[in-house]
Amino acid sequence: MASGFPHLDGIYGPLEIGQVVGAFLFGIQTLQCLHYFREFPKDSARLKAIVALVWFLELGEKISGLHQLYSITITFYGEPPSQILAKPPHSSELQDIFSVLSLTVVQLFFGNRVRILSGNWIIMFLSLVLSLFTLIVALISVAQVWTSTSAITTLEVKLRWVNIAAMSATPILDILIASFLCFYLWKFRKSEFRSKTHRMLDTLTLWTIETTFLTSICAIMQVILFLVNADLSRVAFQSIQSKLFASSMLAVLNGRTRFRSNDDVAPAIPDDLAFNLSERRNDEETNNPTFLHSHRDVVE
């Protein structure tokens, strides 16, 4: 390496790692989508449209990310990193747009799960507010970077604190949704006395905690690295964040297969608990103590 040329570990390294891991996760997500459409053909058209939309957004994010990687490492090979990062290829902004749109859809989906399960609009309102805040900040940042001749200065100086706030909103909302969901699963558990149903509810709670742990750690690491590092280390986590969220959503939907064959448990679990996007039953049905035993299918 020529004397005076900067080390690339903290500049191009995170980009390389993020794109490689992101491609792997996108492959997993694609398999999850295929499994979903094969196993749940009777799901509502709205739910299928959400799954398809998230997949296409992630496809756009991956194409944009790979174009960005190719442009920076091949097209602009030999140019000083500071010059490239001051005016990165526009595919980097497109990648951010696809990523934040996917995140917004998935977090609203999770917020709506809690609304359907609980009948409480509070968490849905919080999901809407925080998701739209993150989306608006991201779109403003993209617009600023697109027209700027100093992208890094724009993000890390001019828009530093608003970007930190937007990045922080994602794990905060994620943890709030998981907390509300675990609380309402616990309430269902208290009203159901069969041990098999208890085991299923415990499994759902464990899945919620596990998926939230992964997505929240990824989002928190972005904030920490943005605050303490002057390099682009956070990009490695930023490149995989939306895919972790998308995979979490698909894991929830595909996980229903596990409970389909259990005839003793399935009738005890309402559609609401399966997080279908149908409307919650009316209050009379919901307050009926036999409601928990009135539905044959876990999700459909």
C-alpha positions as CSV (number, residue, x, y, z in Angstrom):
1,M,0.0,0.0,0.0
2,A,1.4,3.4,-0.9
3,S,2.7,5.6,1.9
4,G,0.1,7.9,3.3
5,F,-2.8,5.9,1.8
6,P,-5.3,5.3,4.7
7,H,-6.1,1.9,6.1
8,L,-9.4,0.6,4.7
9,D,-10.4,-1.8,7.5
10,G,-12.8,0.8,9.1
11,I,-13.9,2.2,5.7
12,Y,-14.5,-0.5,3.1
13,G,-14.2,-3.4,5.6
14,P,-17.6,-2.9,7.2
15,L,-19.2,-2.4,3.8
16,E,-17.8,-5.7,2.5
17,I,-18.8,-7.6,5.6
18,G,-22.3,-6.0,5.7
19,Q,-23.0,-6.9,2.0
20,V,-21.7,-10.5,2.4
21,V,-23.8,-11.2,5.5
22,G,-26.7,-9.3,4.1
23,A,-26.7,-11.5,0.9
24,F,-26.7,-14.6,3.1
25,L,-29.7,-13.2,5.2
26,F,-31.5,-12.3,2.0
27,G,-31.2,-15.9,0.8
28,I,-32.7,-17.1,4.0
29,Q,-35.5,-14.6,3.7
30,T,-36.2,-15.8,0.2
31,L,-36.5,-19.4,1.4
32,Q,-38.8,-18.2,4.2
33,C,-41.0,-16.4,1.7
34,L,-41.3,-19.5,-0.5
35,H,-42.2,-21.6,2.5
36,Y,-44.8,-19.0,3.6
37,F,-46.6,-18.9,0.2
38,R,-46.5,-22.7,-0.1
39,E,-47.7,-23.5,3.4
40,F,-50.3,-20.7,3.9
41,P,-52.2,-20.2,0.7
42,K,-55.4,-19.3,2.6
43,D,-53.9,-16.3,4.4
44,S,-55.5,-13.0,3.5
45,A,-54.5,-11.1,0.4
46,R,-53.4,-8.2,2.6
47,L,-51.0,-10.3,4.6
48,K,-49.6,-11.9,1.4
49,A,-49.1,-8.4,-0.1
50,I,-47.2,-7.3,3.0
51,V,-44.9,-10.3,2.7
52,A,-44.3,-9.8,-1.0
53,L,-43.8,-6.0,-0.5
54,V,-41.1,-6.6,2.2
55,W,-39.3,-9.1,0.0
56,F,-39.3,-6.7,-3.0
57,L,-38.0,-3.9,-0.8
58,E,-35.2,-6.2,0.5
59,L,-34.4,-7.1,-3.1
60,G,-34.1,-3.5,-4.0
61,E,-31.9,-2.9,-0.9
62,K,-29.6,-5.8,-1.8
63,I,-29.3,-4.7,-5.5
64,S,-28.5,-1.2,-4.4
65,G,-26.0,-2.4,-1.8
66,L,-24.1,-4.6,-4.3
67,H,-24.0,-1.8,-6.8
68,Q,-22.6,0.5,-4.1
69,L,-20.0,-2.1,-3.2
70,Y,-19.0,-2.6,-6.9
71,S,-18.8,1.1,-7.6
72,I,-16.7,1.9,-4.5
73,T,-14.2,-1.0,-4.9
74,I,-14.1,-1.4,-8.7
75,T,-15.4,1.7,-10.6
76,F,-13.6,4.2,-8.3
77,Y,-10.7,1.9,-7.5
78,G,-7.5,3.9,-6.6
79,E,-9.3,7.1,-5.7
80,P,-8.9,8.3,-2.1
81,P,-11.6,7.0,0.2
82,S,-12.3,10.6,1.5
83,Q,-13.1,11.7,-2.1
84,I,-15.4,8.7,-2.7
85,L,-17.2,9.0,0.6
86,A,-17.7,12.8,0.1
87,K,-19.8,11.9,-3.0
88,P,-20.8,8.2,-2.8
89,P,-22.7,6.5,-5.7
90,H,-26.4,7.3,-5.5
91,S,-27.1,3.6,-5.0
92,S,-26.0,4.1,-1.4
93,E,-29.0,6.5,-0.9
94,L,-31.3,4.1,-2.7
95,Q,-30.2,1.4,-0.4
96,D,-31.1,3.5,2.6
97,I,-34.5,4.2,1.2
98,F,-35.3,0.6,0.6
99,S,-34.0,-0.4,4.0
100,V,-36.0,2.2,6.0
101,L,-39.2,1.4,4.0
102,S,-38.8,-2.2,4.8
103,L,-38.2,-1.4,8.5
104,T,-41.3,0.8,8.6
105,V,-43.6,-1.9,7.1
106,V,-42.3,-4.6,9.4
107,Q,-42.5,-2.5,12.6
108,L,-46.0,-1.5,11.7
109,F,-46.9,-5.1,11.2
110,F,-45.5,-6.0,14.7
111,G,-47.4,-3.1,16.2
112,N,-50.6,-4.2,14.6
113,R,-50.1,-7.7,16.0
114,V,-50.2,-6.3,19.5
115,R,-53.2,-4.2,18.6
116,I,-55.1,-7.2,17.4
117,L,-54.2,-9.3,20.3
118,S,-54.9,-6.7,23.0
119,G,-57.5,-4.4,21.4
120,N,-55.3,-1.5,22.6
121,W,-54.3,1.2,20.1
122,I,-51.5,2.6,22.2
123,I,-48.7,0.5,20.9
124,M,-50.0,0.8,17.3
125,F,-50.0,4.6,17.7
126,L,-46.4,4.5,19.1
127,S,-45.4,2.3,16.2
128,L,-46.8,4.7,13.7
129,V,-45.2,7.8,15.3
130,L,-41.7,6.3,15.8
131,S,-41.7,4.5,12.5
132,L,-42.8,7.6,10.6
133,F,-40.2,9.7,12.5
134,T,-37.4,7.3,11.5
135,L,-38.7,7.2,7.9
136,I,-38.9,11.0,7.6
137,V,-35.5,11.5,9.1
138,A,-34.1,8.9,6.7
139,L,-35.7,10.6,3.7
140,I,-34.4,14.0,4.7
141,S,-30.9,12.6,5.2
142,V,-31.0,10.9,1.8
143,A,-32.2,14.1,0.1
144,Q,-29.4,16.1,1.8
145,V,-26.7,13.5,0.9
146,W,-27.9,13.2,-2.7
147,T,-27.3,16.9,-3.3
148,S,-24.3,17.3,-1.0
149,T,-20.7,17.4,-2.1
150,S,-19.6,16.2,1.4
151,A,-21.9,13.3,2.4
152,I,-20.0,12.3,5.6
153,T,-20.0,15.9,6.9
154,T,-23.7,16.1,6.2
155,L,-24.5,12.9,8.1
156,E,-22.1,13.2,11.0
157,V,-22.1,17.0,11.6
158,K,-25.2,18.7,10.2
159,L,-27.7,15.9,10.9
160,R,-25.8,14.1,13.7
161,W,-28.3,14.3,16.5
162,V,-31.4,13.9,14.5
163,N,-29.9,10.8,13.0
164,I,-29.0,9.5,16.4
165,A,-32.6,10.1,17.6
166,A,-33.9,8.2,14.5
167,M,-31.5,5.3,15.0
168,S,-32.4,5.1,18.7
169,A,-36.2,5.1,17.9
170,T,-35.8,1.7,16.2
171,P,-34.6,-0.4,19.2
172,I,-36.9,1.5,21.6
173,L,-39.9,0.7,19.5
174,D,-38.7,-2.9,19.1
175,I,-38.4,-3.4,22.8
176,L,-41.7,-1.7,23.5
177,I,-43.5,-4.0,21.1
178,A,-41.9,-7.1,22.5
179,S,-42.7,-6.0,26.1
180,F,-46.4,-5.5,25.3
181,L,-46.6,-8.7,23.3
182,C,-45.0,-10.8,26.2
183,F,-47.4,-9.1,28.6
184,Y,-50.5,-10.1,26.6
185,L,-49.2,-13.6,26.0
186,W,-48.8,-13.9,29.8
187,K,-52.4,-12.7,30.2
188,F,-53.6,-15.4,27.8
189,R,-51.5,-18.0,29.7
190,K,-53.2,-17.1,33.0
191,S,-56.7,-17.6,31.4
192,E,-55.8,-21.0,30.0
193,F,-55.2,-24.0,32.2
194,R,-54.0,-26.7,29.8
195,S,-50.3,-27.5,30.0
196,K,-50.0,-28.0,26.3
197,T,-51.4,-24.5,25.6
198,H,-49.0,-23.2,28.3
199,R,-46.1,-24.7,26.4
200,M,-47.2,-23.2,23.2
201,L,-47.6,-19.8,24.8
202,D,-44.2,-20.1,26.4
203,T,-42.7,-21.0,23.0
204,L,-44.2,-17.9,21.4
205,T,-42.9,-15.7,24.3
206,L,-39.4,-17.2,23.8
207,W,-39.5,-16.6,20.1
208,T,-40.5,-13.0,20.8
209,I,-37.6,-12.5,23.2
210,E,-35.1,-14.2,20.9
211,T,-36.0,-12.2,17.7
212,T,-36.2,-8.9,19.6
213,F,-32.8,-9.5,21.1
214,L,-31.2,-9.9,17.7
215,T,-32.8,-6.9,16.1
216,S,-32.4,-4.7,19.1
217,I,-28.7,-5.5,19.5
218,C,-28.1,-4.8,15.8
219,A,-29.9,-1.4,16.1
220,I,-28.1,-0.5,19.4
221,M,-24.7,-1.3,17.9
222,Q,-25.4,1.1,15.1
223,V,-26.0,3.9,17.6
224,I,-22.9,3.0,19.7
225,L,-20.6,2.9,16.7
226,F,-22.0,6.1,15.3
227,L,-21.3,7.8,18.6
228,V,-17.8,6.5,19.3
229,N,-16.2,5.7,15.9
230,A,-15.3,8.2,13.2
231,D,-15.1,5.4,10.6
232,L,-17.9,3.4,9.0
233,S,-18.0,0.5,11.3
234,R,-21.8,0.9,11.8
235,V,-22.4,0.2,8.1
236,A,-21.9,-3.5,8.8
237,F,-24.9,-3.5,11.1
238,Q,-26.9,-1.1,9.0
239,S,-26.6,-3.4,6.0
240,I,-28.3,-6.3,7.8
241,Q,-30.8,-4.6,10.1
242,S,-33.8,-4.6,7.8
243,K,-33.1,-8.2,6.9
244,L,-33.1,-9.3,10.5
245,F,-36.5,-7.5,11.0
246,A,-37.9,-9.1,7.8
247,S,-36.7,-12.5,8.8
248,S,-38.3,-12.1,12.2
249,M,-41.7,-11.3,10.6
250,L,-41.5,-14.3,8.4
251,A,-40.4,-16.5,11.3
252,V,-43.5,-15.5,13.2
253,L,-45.7,-16.3,10.2
254,N,-44.0,-19.6,9.3
255,G,-43.8,-20.7,12.9
256,R,-47.5,-21.4,12.8
257,T,-46.7,-24.7,11.0
258,R,-45.3,-26.1,14.3
259,F,-48.7,-25.8,16.0
260,R,-51.0,-27.0,13.1
261,S,-50.7,-30.7,13.8
262,N,-51.5,-30.3,17.5
263,D,-55.2,-30.8,17.7
264,D,-55.3,-30.4,21.5
265,V,-53.6,-27.0,21.4
266,A,-54.9,-25.4,18.2
267,P,-58.5,-25.0,19.2
268,A,-57.4,-23.1,22.3
269,I,-55.5,-20.4,20.5
270,P,-57.6,-17.6,18.9
271,D,-56.8,-16.1,15.6
272,D,-55.8,-12.9,17.4
273,L,-53.0,-14.8,19.2
274,A,-51.8,-16.1,15.8
275,F,-51.4,-12.5,14.7
276,N,-53.4,-12.7,11.6
277,L,-54.2,-9.3,10.1
278,S,-58.0,-9.8,10.3
279,E,-59.9,-7.5,12.6
280,R,-60.3,-8.4,16.2
281,R,-63.6,-10.1,17.0
282,N,-66.3,-8.0,18.6
283,D,-66.3,-7.4,22.3
284,E,-69.0,-10.0,23.0
285,E,-66.9,-12.8,21.5
286,T,-63.7,-11.5,23.0
287,N,-65.2,-11.4,26.5
288,N,-66.8,-14.8,26.2
289,P,-64.8,-17.3,28.2
290,T,-65.3,-19.9,25.5
291,F,-63.7,-17.7,23.0
292,L,-60.3,-19.2,23.5
293,H,-61.8,-22.6,22.4
294,S,-63.8,-21.4,19.5
295,H,-61.3,-21.4,16.6
296,R,-59.9,-24.5,15.0
297,D,-56.9,-23.0,13.1
298,V,-54.0,-21.2,14.8
299,V,-53.7,-18.5,12.2
300,E,-56.0,-18.9,9.2
